[in-house]
Amino acid sequence: MKHSKDLTIRKCYKNQIIILQNISIKTYYDTFRSFTSEETMKTYLEEAYDIKKLSKEIMAKGSFFYFLYKGSEIIGYIKLNKKPFRSDINDEESLEIERIYIQKEHQGNGYGKYLINHSIKIATRLKKKYIWLGVWERNSKALVFYKKMGFEEFGKYPFRMGDEVQTDLLMNRSVYASPSVGSSASGNA
Ligand SMILES: CC(C)(COP(=O)(O)OP(=O)(O)OC[C@H]1O[C@@H](n2cnc3c(N)ncnc32)[C@H](O)[C@@H]1OP(=O)(O)O)[C@@H](O)C(=O)NCCC(=O)NCCS
């Protein structure tokens, strides 16, 4: 990866909530705008990234937000859950990646992989056996990325988007999986 020396991963704290809200809205919008109407998107963003809701999430025991910095610029973020919140998966041995986003202009440079490596490192430290996530079945770019990172599909999960019910594919990856994507990231869970 180019310029990996410039990269740092740091926990996001409550006093950074506005920064978190801004990057969450921008990256979600950029990723999914073409899939839905402007109105549906606006309603979703207002609810999903409401400041009070995000504050609760950031304070929740067992959840961690991390920012990825390139120099002093925040170019992405990740949300990890020690205990799954949104599905019937309730396995103490797993770590959930609930959100992973790299700013549009920085995608394709190995930064997503860097965040996955960080997650694997944290999962290992927490003595978890595998990492799992849900990805919208129509988000084909993310699906290709996850497969490349060693994730495999193991189920499906419905979710509501506007008036429609959509499907998330559930994917997991053992922390011991081969091929390993290596680990060079740092940070504390
Ligand atoms: C998905 C995402 C996190 C991946 O991060 P990224 O920095 O763009 O991906 P990377 O550059 O780290 O790619 C890692 C590997 O996956 C491959 N890859 C990534 N996206 C790919 C794509 N669309 N098609 C083919 N290969 C892809 C890369 O070629 C690279 O392979 P390599 O290790 O052999 O070089 C990022 O693109 C993103 O934020 N997308 C929008 C938000 C999103 O969809 N998040 C997931 C919601 S579930």
Ligand as a Chemical Component Dictionary entry (heavy atoms), coordinates in Angstrom:
data_LIG
# 
_chem_comp.id                   LIG 
_chem_comp.type                 NON-POLYMER 
_chem_comp.pdbx_formal_charge   0 
_chem_comp.three_letter_code    LIG 
# 
loop_
_chem_comp_atom.comp_id 
_chem_comp_atom.atom_id 
_chem_comp_atom.alt_atom_id 
_chem_comp_atom.type_symbol 
_chem_comp_atom.charge 
_chem_comp_atom.model_Cartn_x 
_chem_comp_atom.model_Cartn_y 
_chem_comp_atom.model_Cartn_z 
_chem_comp_atom.pdbx_ordinal 
LIG C1  C1  C 0 -15.835 -1.299 0.538  1  
LIG C2  C2  C 0 -14.666 -0.401 0.978  2  
LIG C3  C3  C 0 -14.642 -0.269 2.507  3  
LIG C4  C4  C 0 -13.351 -1.050 0.500  4  
LIG O1  O1  O 0 -12.271 -0.201 0.841  5  
LIG P1  P1  P 0 -11.204 0.235  -0.256 6  
LIG O2  O2  O 0 -10.171 1.041  0.429  7  
LIG O3  O3  O 0 -11.894 0.853  -1.403 8  
LIG O4  O4  O 0 -10.630 -1.190 -0.712 9  
LIG P2  P2  P 0 -9.081  -1.632 -0.772 10 
LIG O5  O5  O 0 -8.357  -0.678 -1.669 11 
LIG O6  O6  O 0 -8.544  -1.788 0.609  12 
LIG O7  O7  O 0 -9.188  -3.035 -1.482 13 
LIG C5  C5  C 0 -8.681  -4.236 -0.918 14 
LIG C6  C6  C 0 -8.703  -5.311 -1.971 15 
LIG O8  O8  O 0 -10.042 -5.498 -2.448 16 
LIG C7  C7  C 0 -10.082 -5.254 -3.856 17 
LIG N1  N1  N 0 -11.289 -4.504 -4.181 18 
LIG C8  C8  C 0 -11.834 -3.495 -3.459 19 
LIG N2  N2  N 0 -12.941 -3.034 -4.093 20 
LIG C9  C9  C 0 -13.058 -3.763 -5.229 21 
LIG C10 C10 C 0 -13.963 -3.745 -6.319 22 
LIG N3  N3  N 0 -14.992 -2.913 -6.365 23 
LIG N4  N4  N 0 -13.769 -4.639 -7.326 24 
LIG C11 C11 C 0 -12.726 -5.496 -7.314 25 
LIG N5  N5  N 0 -11.818 -5.559 -6.309 26 
LIG C12 C12 C 0 -11.990 -4.698 -5.287 27 
LIG C13 C13 C 0 -8.856  -4.440 -4.168 28 
LIG O9  O9  O 0 -8.425  -4.602 -5.494 29 
LIG C14 C14 C 0 -7.848  -4.967 -3.175 30 
LIG O10 O10 O 0 -7.291  -6.167 -3.636 31 
LIG P3  P3  P 0 -5.744  -6.559 -3.358 32 
LIG O11 O11 O 0 -5.612  -6.743 -1.864 33 
LIG O12 O12 O 0 -5.529  -7.812 -4.134 34 
LIG O13 O13 O 0 -4.939  -5.390 -3.855 35 
LIG C15 C15 C 0 -14.739 1.015  0.341  36 
LIG O14 O14 O 0 -14.659 0.918  -1.053 37 
LIG C16 C16 C 0 -15.998 1.771  0.714  38 
LIG O15 O15 O 0 -16.009 2.494  1.706  39 
LIG N6  N6  N 0 -17.075 1.632  -0.102 40 
LIG C17 C17 C 0 -18.296 2.360  0.141  41 
LIG C18 C18 C 0 -18.955 2.005  1.452  42 
LIG C19 C19 C 0 -19.380 0.566  1.528  43 
LIG O16 O16 O 0 -19.915 -0.015 0.594  44 
LIG N7  N7  N 0 -19.140 0.015  2.720  45 
LIG C20 C20 C 0 -19.547 -1.314 3.028  46 
LIG C21 C21 C 0 -20.955 -1.279 3.544  47 
LIG S1  S1  S 0 -21.427 -2.919 4.012  48 
# 
loop_
_chem_comp_bond.comp_id 
_chem_comp_bond.atom_id_1 
_chem_comp_bond.atom_id_2 
_chem_comp_bond.value_order 
_chem_comp_bond.pdbx_ordinal 
LIG C1  C2  SING 1  
LIG C2  C3  SING 2  
LIG C2  C4  SING 3  
LIG C2  C15 SING 4  
LIG C4  O1  SING 5  
LIG O1  P1  SING 6  
LIG P1  O2  DOUB 7  
LIG P1  O3  SING 8  
LIG P1  O4  SING 9  
LIG O4  P2  SING 10 
LIG P2  O5  DOUB 11 
LIG P2  O6  SING 12 
LIG P2  O7  SING 13 
LIG O7  C5  SING 14 
LIG C5  C6  SING 15 
LIG C6  O8  SING 16 
LIG C6  C14 SING 17 
LIG O8  C7  SING 18 
LIG C7  N1  SING 19 
LIG C7  C13 SING 20 
LIG N1  C8  SING 21 
LIG N1  C12 SING 22 
LIG C8  N2  DOUB 23 
LIG N2  C9  SING 24 
LIG C9  C10 SING 25 
LIG C9  C12 DOUB 26 
LIG C10 N3  SING 27 
LIG C10 N4  DOUB 28 
LIG N4  C11 SING 29 
LIG C11 N5  DOUB 30 
LIG N5  C12 SING 31 
LIG C13 O9  SING 32 
LIG C13 C14 SING 33 
LIG C14 O10 SING 34 
LIG O10 P3  SING 35 
LIG P3  O11 DOUB 36 
LIG P3  O12 SING 37 
LIG P3  O13 SING 38 
LIG C15 O14 SING 39 
LIG C15 C16 SING 40 
LIG C16 O15 DOUB 41 
LIG C16 N6  SING 42 
LIG N6  C17 SING 43 
LIG C17 C18 SING 44 
LIG C18 C19 SING 45 
LIG C19 O16 DOUB 46 
LIG C19 N7  SING 47 
LIG N7  C20 SING 48 
LIG C20 C21 SING 49 
LIG C21 S1  SING 50 
# 
